Amino acid sequence: MAKESGLGMTVSVDDSGASLRDISNDITGIDFSTPRGTADITGLDKSGIERLLLLADGQVTINGIFNDASNMSHDVFKTVSSASVTRTVTIAVSGQTLSMEMLLSDYALSRASTGELTWSVTGLLQSGAVPTWA
């Protein structure tokens, strides 16, 4: 596999009815990570730290431009505050796909002094399934 850019990335998110929607056109930025917990298991006889890997996690923050067209970003996220449902978040780049079952904990809207209406959504792993690239 060669080095590549993130151009052409696709991001899809379930709406509250569990229909996966491609909202890539509304997204201006995304941060995602798949961290693992660690445990310090260093014995008194060691001069360097020993660690064990613990539980896997997944986190995502998606930023975008407000779009209230049918099946686009506002349609997908408008129920975050009222529908406590797990959402599939799928990130695809260059034939590689990461899908995670997440709880979306915030849908924050911001109107800048210049007029832009933007949003930010935060998601945290919910299902107990380890996030894995396919």
Number of C-alpha atoms within 10 A of each C-alpha: 4 4 4 8 9 9 8 10 14 17 23 20 25 22 24 19 11 13 14 18 19 19 19 18 13 18 18 13 12 14 10 14 11 15 13 13 11 13 10 10 10 13 10 7 6 8 8 9 9 12 12 11 10 11 10 16 19 22 19 18 16 17 19 21 19 20 17 12 9 9 17 20 25 21 16 24 22 14 16 18 11 8 13 12 18 20 26 24 22 18 20 17 15 13 7 10 16 15 19 29 23 23 20 26 13 15 18 12 16 13 11 9 7 6 8 11 14 18 23 20 18 18 23 19 23 18 15 13 12 16 19 12 11 9
